[in-house]
């Protein structure tokens, strides 16, 4: 059951990315994510799967958080900060 919820959320995240207007990026594609541990200065690429797993553990519902990330906002959880990779 959790697998279906997770896959649904991943699909929803991709769908939101394709639907939300972004005047800076007219190219259609899936977002890449970055993570930075609190107290560090370096960002690291992270898979969409890992981002979704960690966000689901921290937020209920997760859809508004994904929408904010896709609009360029950094999301802070207990030990990490997530954002969509700037291109």
PyMOL commands that set and color helices and strands:
alter all, ss='L'
color gray80, all
select helices_A, chain A and resi 2-19+48-58+63-70
alter helices_A, ss='H'
color red, helices_A
select strands_A, chain A and resi 33-37+44-46+75-76+80-84
alter strands_A, ss='S'
color yellow, strands_A
deselect
rebuild
show_as cartoon
